[in-house]
Amino acid sequence: MATGVEELLDMLFEMIDEAKGVPLSSEKCVIERDKALDLLDEIRGQFPVELAEAKKLMAARAEYIASAKREGELIRKQAEEKAKQMVAEDELLAQAKQKGNELVRVAEERSRELRKAANDYCDDALRRTEEAVAEAYDEIKKSRARFRSLAGGAAPAGGGRQVYDAEADE
């Protein structure tokens, strides 16, 4: 069986593309409704997988931000410890404060940069996922509308199969 939404959509496209034409009409074809509906059901079943991947991206983003915060906190603590060691003399105290403040500033700046990078990465990944899911969803809606319109149309004289009407799609 197919594993991804895109592969399933490709299979549905092939089914329609390779369908036998209706005599005396170059724009109409016959497809097996059950196979097409089965593909649509599989596509619908794949959406939770796509959403699970988006949730994994969100969790990875949260872990990335938490890691950046831990790293920033560690750097801050190291700066504070270094400052405490340098308190022996007035001159060393001034240097320690300056160095500690610089390390804290650098750590906070680094933390902001890491947070921004994580947010940008996750936002981009989620945007691409959202676009892919939206495209797939729109394609499914269009396909279902076409198949529903076929279900309401008249059956050809030779049997119970429905005729695909490409003019109705336009």
Backbone as CSV, one residue per row, in Angstrom:
resi,resn,N_x,N_y,N_z,CA_x,CA_y,CA_z,C_x,C_y,C_z
1,MET,0.836,-1.196,0.000,0.000,0.000,0.000,0.875,1.252,0.000
2,ALA,0.308,2.336,-0.404,1.022,3.601,-0.465,1.284,4.125,0.948
3,THR,2.325,4.918,1.075,2.684,5.380,2.403,2.434,6.860,2.618
4,GLY,2.417,7.666,1.605,2.266,9.103,1.792,1.091,9.656,1.020
5,VAL,0.654,10.821,1.469,-0.478,11.482,0.829,-0.167,11.781,-0.631
6,GLU,1.050,12.262,-0.888,1.398,12.592,-2.276,1.365,11.350,-3.164
7,GLU,1.867,10.242,-2.664,1.866,9.004,-3.449,0.432,8.545,-3.723
8,LEU,-0.418,8.659,-2.729,-1.823,8.268,-2.914,-2.503,9.185,-3.936
9,LEU,-2.213,10.478,-3.860,-2.791,11.403,-4.839,-2.280,11.091,-6.242
10,ASP,-1.002,10.719,-6.344,-0.453,10.321,-7.639,-1.180,9.098,-8.180
11,MET,-1.468,8.142,-7.299,-2.186,6.930,-7.726,-3.586,7.291,-8.223
12,LEU,-4.266,8.185,-7.521,-5.602,8.606,-7.928,-5.526,9.323,-9.274
13,PHE,-4.525,10.173,-9.441,-4.347,10.873,-10.707,-4.135,9.868,-11.841
14,GLU,-3.248,8.895,-11.613,-2.984,7.877,-12.634,-4.259,7.116,-12.992
15,MET,-5.049,6.776,-11.970,-6.284,6.031,-12.209,-7.194,6.817,-13.161
16,ILE,-7.318,8.106,-12.897,-8.189,8.937,-13.739,-7.543,9.150,-15.105
17,ASP,-6.224,9.395,-15.109,-5.507,9.651,-16.354,-5.536,8.443,-17.294
18,GLU,-5.450,7.250,-16.726,-5.393,6.033,-17.537,-6.774,5.391,-17.747
19,ALA,-7.837,6.038,-17.302,-9.171,5.464,-17.434,-9.575,5.381,-18.910
20,LYS,-10.371,4.374,-19.208,-10.843,4.192,-20.581,-11.801,5.323,-20.946
21,GLY,-11.668,5.793,-22.183,-12.537,6.852,-22.658,-13.917,6.326,-23.020
22,VAL,-14.876,7.215,-22.940,-16.249,6.886,-23.314,-16.369,7.069,-24.824
23,PRO,-16.995,6.113,-25.527,-17.132,6.264,-26.985,-17.801,7.591,-27.353
24,LEU,-17.329,8.182,-28.403,-17.843,9.431,-28.959,-17.581,10.644,-28.064
25,SER,-16.672,10.521,-27.092,-16.349,11.657,-26.223,-14.881,11.571,-25.832
26,SER,-14.130,12.602,-26.155,-12.707,12.600,-25.797,-12.486,13.165,-24.401
27,GLU,-13.481,13.767,-23.802,-13.343,14.409,-22.498,-13.916,13.585,-21.347
28,LYS,-14.526,12.456,-21.629,-15.161,11.653,-20.580,-14.478,10.298,-20.492
29,CYS,-14.493,9.738,-19.257,-13.873,8.437,-19.057,-14.639,7.664,-17.989
30,VAL,-14.289,6.377,-17.861,-14.925,5.508,-16.877,-13.863,5.079,-15.869
31,ILE,-14.163,5.251,-14.568,-13.240,4.781,-13.527,-14.012,3.883,-12.574
32,GLU,-13.266,3.082,-11.827,-13.898,2.218,-10.835,-14.082,3.015,-9.568
33,ARG,-15.325,3.251,-9.234,-15.664,4.086,-8.091,-15.064,3.536,-6.805
34,ASP,-15.169,2.227,-6.571,-14.675,1.644,-5.322,-13.173,1.873,-5.153
35,LYS,-12.426,1.699,-6.236,-10.976,1.922,-6.139,-10.677,3.388,-5.824
36,ALA,-11.365,4.285,-6.492,-11.142,5.713,-6.259,-11.521,6.089,-4.834
37,LEU,-12.649,5.591,-4.361,-13.068,5.901,-2.985,-12.122,5.284,-1.971
38,ASP,-11.589,4.089,-2.268,-10.604,3.468,-1.373,-9.354,4.338,-1.271
39,LEU,-8.899,4.869,-2.408,-7.739,5.757,-2.384,-8.020,7.009,-1.556
40,LEU,-9.196,7.567,-1.731,-9.551,8.759,-0.952,-9.592,8.438,0.539
41,ASP,-10.088,7.259,0.900,-10.094,6.853,2.310,-8.677,6.721,2.850
42,GLU,-7.776,6.171,2.049,-6.375,6.038,2.475,-5.749,7.417,2.660
43,ILE,-6.051,8.330,1.750,-5.525,9.692,1.870,-6.023,10.315,3.166
44,ARG,-7.285,10.181,3.433,-7.863,10.716,4.667,-7.176,10.088,5.878
45,GLY,-6.852,8.814,5.783,-6.182,8.124,6.878,-4.757,8.605,7.097
46,GLN,-4.130,9.162,6.064,-2.755,9.638,6.181,-2.650,10.993,6.876
47,PHE,-3.718,11.755,6.914,-3.643,13.078,7.515,-3.188,13.041,8.967
48,PRO,-3.658,12.111,9.790,-3.140,12.084,11.169,-1.624,11.887,11.209
49,VAL,-1.061,11.153,10.244,0.389,10.968,10.196,1.061,12.321,9.943
50,GLU,0.545,13.077,8.987,1.106,14.389,8.673,1.003,15.314,9.888
51,LEU,-0.124,15.257,10.576,-0.296,16.098,11.753,0.642,15.657,12.868
52,ALA,0.869,14.369,13.006,1.792,13.865,14.026,3.199,14.387,13.751
53,GLU,3.582,14.450,12.480,4.892,14.984,12.133,4.992,16.458,12.510
54,ALA,3.924,17.204,12.308,3.921,18.618,12.700,4.064,18.741,14.219
55,LYS,3.401,17.863,14.973,3.524,17.883,16.429,4.948,17.548,16.855
56,LYS,5.578,16.615,16.146,6.969,16.282,16.458,7.860,17.504,16.243
57,LEU,7.598,18.253,15.173,8.367,19.468,14.924,8.174,20.476,16.049
58,MET,6.951,20.606,16.525,6.689,21.519,17.634,7.427,21.064,18.888
59,ALA,7.435,19.762,19.158,8.144,19.244,20.330,9.643,19.474,20.183
60,ALA,10.171,19.272,18.980,11.597,19.509,18.737,11.925,20.979,18.950
61,ARG,11.051,21.851,18.533,11.244,23.297,18.726,11.283,23.616,20.209
62,ALA,10.333,23.060,20.968,10.292,23.314,22.408,11.570,22.803,23.083
63,GLU,12.031,21.634,22.693,13.263,21.076,23.269,14.461,21.940,22.895
64,TYR,14.482,22.440,21.659,15.570,23.302,21.208,15.616,24.584,22.036
65,ILE,14.464,25.177,22.282,14.382,26.398,23.088,14.794,26.097,24.529
66,ALA,14.307,24.989,25.076,14.669,24.616,26.448,16.174,24.396,26.559
67,SER,16.755,23.768,25.560,18.200,23.548,25.551,18.943,24.881,25.519
68,ALA,18.467,25.805,24.721,19.093,27.130,24.643,18.995,27.839,25.991
69,LYS,17.849,27.707,26.651,17.695,28.317,27.980,18.649,27.672,28.984
70,ARG,18.751,26.335,28.947,19.672,25.652,29.863,21.105,26.103,29.612
71,GLU,21.461,26.198,28.338,22.810,26.634,27.989,23.044,28.054,28.482
72,GLY,22.073,28.919,28.288,22.180,30.300,28.763,22.296,30.359,30.278
73,GLU,21.509,29.570,30.967,21.563,29.526,32.432,22.911,29.001,32.906
74,LEU,23.427,27.989,32.251,24.729,27.442,32.603,25.821,28.497,32.411
75,ILE,25.760,29.193,31.301,26.744,30.251,31.047,26.626,31.345,32.098
76,ARG,25.396,31.704,32.453,25.183,32.729,33.483,25.751,32.273,34.819
77,LYS,25.476,31.020,35.194,25.990,30.494,36.464,27.512,30.454,36.461
78,GLN,28.085,30.054,35.338,29.536,30.040,35.238,30.112,31.445,35.392
79,ALA,29.420,32.409,34.810,29.876,33.795,34.924,29.801,34.263,36.378
80,GLU,28.726,33.903,37.069,28.580,34.278,38.472,29.669,33.629,39.330
81,GLU,29.958,32.358,39.095,31.004,31.672,39.850,32.365,32.307,39.593
82,LYS,32.618,32.631,38.364,33.879,33.270,38.011,33.991,34.618,38.714
83,ALA,32.899,35.344,38.763,32.905,36.649,39.424,33.180,36.502,40.920
84,LYS,32.614,35.496,41.566,32.826,35.269,43.003,34.290,34.949,43.296
85,GLN,34.946,34.248,42.405,36.349,33.897,42.602,37.268,35.121,42.506
86,MET,36.844,36.112,41.777,37.696,37.277,41.516,37.482,38.413,42.522
87,VAL,36.720,38.145,43.580,36.372,39.190,44.537,37.545,39.536,45.483
88,ALA,38.640,38.891,45.446,39.741,39.048,46.411,40.172,40.505,46.572
89,GLU,40.325,41.234,45.550,40.794,42.624,45.622,39.832,43.530,44.872
90,ASP,39.917,44.821,45.167,39.023,45.797,44.530,39.167,45.788,43.001
91,GLU,40.395,45.768,42.551,40.624,45.789,41.109,40.092,44.514,40.468
92,LEU,40.345,43.402,41.147,39.832,42.132,40.630,38.310,42.098,40.684
93,LEU,37.738,42.716,41.724,36.281,42.776,41.846,35.674,43.530,40.659
94,ALA,36.263,44.655,40.320,35.748,45.441,39.184,35.857,44.644,37.887
95,GLN,36.986,43.973,37.733,37.156,43.154,36.533,36.150,41.998,36.510
96,ALA,35.918,41.398,37.665,34.983,40.271,37.741,33.566,40.716,37.386
97,LYS,33.166,41.864,37.919,31.825,42.366,37.602,31.686,42.637,36.101
98,GLN,32.705,43.265,35.563,32.665,43.575,34.128,32.611,42.291,33.304
99,LYS,33.466,41.335,33.660,33.494,40.067,32.923,32.174,39.312,33.099
100,GLY,31.645,39.276,34.323,30.375,38.589,34.583,29.227,39.189,33.791
101,ASN,29.157,40.506,33.821,28.103,41.182,33.056,28.231,40.916,31.570
102,GLU,29.457,40.888,31.086,29.683,40.610,29.666,29.248,39.183,29.323
103,LEU,29.621,38.231,30.190,29.214,36.842,29.950,27.695,36.690,29.989
104,VAL,27.054,37.358,30.942,25.586,37.304,31.025,24.968,37.919,29.773
105,ARG,25.519,39.065,29.349,25.000,39.714,28.143,25.181,38.806,26.928
106,VAL,26.362,38.212,26.809,26.627,37.303,25.688,25.700,36.091,25.765
107,ALA,25.499,35.554,26.976,24.620,34.394,27.139,23.186,34.741,26.769
108,GLU,22.720,35.887,27.222,21.357,36.300,26.874,21.216,36.553,25.379
109,GLU,22.246,37.157,24.794,22.225,37.398,23.353,22.224,36.065,22.598
110,ARG,23.073,35.145,23.054,23.135,33.815,22.422,21.801,33.094,22.580
111,SER,21.224,33.204,23.767,19.932,32.572,24.019,18.857,33.153,23.096
112,ARG,18.864,34.469,22.920,17.891,35.101,22.009,18.105,34.629,20.568
113,GLU,19.381,34.542,20.169,19.681,34.083,18.806,19.224,32.639,18.598
114,LEU,19.504,31.784,19.590,19.086,30.382,19.479,17.561,30.269,19.456
115,ARG,16.894,31.043,20.298,15.431,31.017,20.331,14.861,31.482,18.988
116,LYS,15.454,32.573,18.440,14.973,33.081,17.148,15.209,32.049,16.051
117,ALA,16.400,31.436,16.053,16.703,30.425,15.033,15.738,29.246,15.150
118,ALA,15.458,28.810,16.371,14.524,27.696,16.577,13.126,28.082,16.118
119,ASN,12.698,29.276,16.470,11.360,29.738,16.058,11.260,29.851,14.540
120,ASP,12.285,30.412,13.913,12.284,30.549,12.450,12.236,29.182,11.778
121,TYR,13.063,28.258,12.268,13.097,26.913,11.687,11.740,26.229,11.830
122,CYS,11.195,26.248,13.031,9.912,25.576,13.262,8.785,26.253,12.490
123,ASP,8.805,27.583,12.448,7.769,28.290,11.709,7.815,27.917,10.237
124,ASP,9.018,27.854,9.674,9.161,27.485,8.268,8.707,26.046,8.033
125,ALA,9.125,25.134,8.910,8.734,23.731,8.752,7.225,23.573,8.889
126,LEU,6.640,24.260,9.841,5.188,24.176,10.018,4.451,24.824,8.847
127,ARG,5.007,25.924,8.322,4.381,26.577,7.168,4.367,25.633,5.964
128,ARG,5.533,24.977,5.736,5.602,24.040,4.608,4.655,22.858,4.818
129,THR,4.598,22.362,6.046,3.682,21.257,6.351,2.242,21.707,6.161
130,GLU,1.928,22.908,6.657,0.572,23.427,6.519,0.195,23.582,5.044
131,GLU,1.125,24.094,4.234,0.858,24.255,2.810,0.623,22.898,2.135
132,ALA,1.456,21.922,2.486,1.311,20.594,1.886,-0.024,19.970,2.278
133,VAL,-0.376,20.098,3.548,-1.643,19.527,4.024,-2.814,20.262,3.375
134,ALA,-2.699,21.592,3.258,-3.781,22.368,2.650,-3.950,21.997,1.173
135,GLU,-2.838,21.833,0.453,-2.928,21.430,-0.949,-3.576,20.059,-1.086
136,ALA,-3.141,19.144,-0.246,-3.706,17.793,-0.303,-5.186,17.834,0.035
137,TYR,-5.542,18.615,1.030,-6.935,18.712,1.441,-7.789,19.319,0.321
138,ASP,-7.274,20.391,-0.298,-8.008,21.010,-1.406,-8.186,20.021,-2.553
139,GLU,-7.156,19.246,-2.866,-7.243,18.266,-3.944,-8.281,17.190,-3.611
140,ILE,-8.304,16.774,-2.369,-9.284,15.771,-1.946,-10.697,16.334,-2.068
141,LYS,-10.887,17.571,-1.633,-12.215,18.180,-1.728,-12.667,18.257,-3.181
142,LYS,-11.747,18.655,-4.069,-12.099,18.738,-5.489,-12.452,17.352,-6.035
143,SER,-11.642,16.369,-5.683,-11.887,15.012,-6.160,-13.211,14.479,-5.630
144,ARG,-13.467,14.710,-4.377,-14.735,14.232,-3.802,-15.927,14.910,-4.475
145,ALA,-15.782,16.210,-4.765,-16.875,16.920,-5.426,-17.127,16.324,-6.808
146,ARG,-16.055,15.997,-7.514,-16.206,15.375,-8.829,-16.881,14.017,-8.724
147,PHE,-16.441,13.234,-7.770,-17.022,11.904,-7.623,-18.463,11.973,-7.127
148,ARG,-18.760,12.930,-6.285,-20.147,13.094,-5.835,-21.046,13.487,-7.000
149,SER,-20.500,14.362,-7.864,-21.316,14.757,-9.009,-21.553,13.561,-9.926
150,LEU,-20.584,12.671,-9.984,-20.756,11.459,-10.791,-21.819,10.562,-10.179
151,ALA,-21.863,10.498,-8.889,-22.821,9.636,-8.211,-24.254,10.083,-8.500
152,GLY,-24.456,11.365,-8.731,-25.796,11.872,-8.995,-26.166,11.838,-10.468
153,GLY,-25.217,11.572,-11.369,-25.470,11.581,-12.821,-26.133,10.298,-13.284
154,ALA,-26.545,10.270,-14.521,-27.203,9.093,-15.101,-26.177,8.040,-15.471
155,ALA,-26.509,6.783,-15.277,-25.617,5.672,-15.623,-25.716,5.399,-17.121
156,PRO,-24.603,4.994,-17.759,-24.665,4.663,-19.186,-25.501,3.404,-19.422
157,ALA,-25.986,3.264,-20.630,-26.898,2.177,-20.957,-26.261,0.808,-20.773
158,GLY,-24.966,0.657,-20.928,-24.300,-0.644,-20.884,-24.059,-1.196,-19.495
159,GLY,-24.254,-0.497,-18.420,-23.942,-1.056,-17.106,-24.101,-0.030,-16.008
160,GLY,-23.608,-0.379,-14.831,-23.799,0.447,-13.652,-22.666,1.424,-13.381
161,ARG,-21.685,1.518,-14.240,-20.570,2.445,-13.998,-20.982,3.870,-14.351
162,GLN,-20.418,4.798,-13.577,-20.694,6.208,-13.825,-19.707,6.755,-14.865
163,VAL,-20.103,7.807,-15.556,-19.273,8.428,-16.569,-18.668,9.689,-15.987
164,TYR,-17.397,9.814,-16.132,-16.711,11.016,-15.651,-16.907,12.123,-16.662
165,ASP,-17.384,13.279,-16.210,-17.676,14.401,-17.092,-16.661,15.506,-16.833
166,ALA,-15.626,15.606,-17.684,-14.568,16.599,-17.502,-15.094,18.014,-17.692
167,GLU,-16.105,18.204,-18.520,-16.684,19.532,-18.730,-17.288,20.063,-17.442
168,ALA,-17.811,19.181,-16.608,-18.398,19.609,-15.334,-17.323,20.121,-14.389
169,ASP,-16.078,19.716,-14.579,-14.962,20.172,-13.728,-14.588,21.607,-14.018
170,GLU,-14.884,22.102,-15.183,-14.399,23.422,-15.579,-15.263,24.524,-15.075
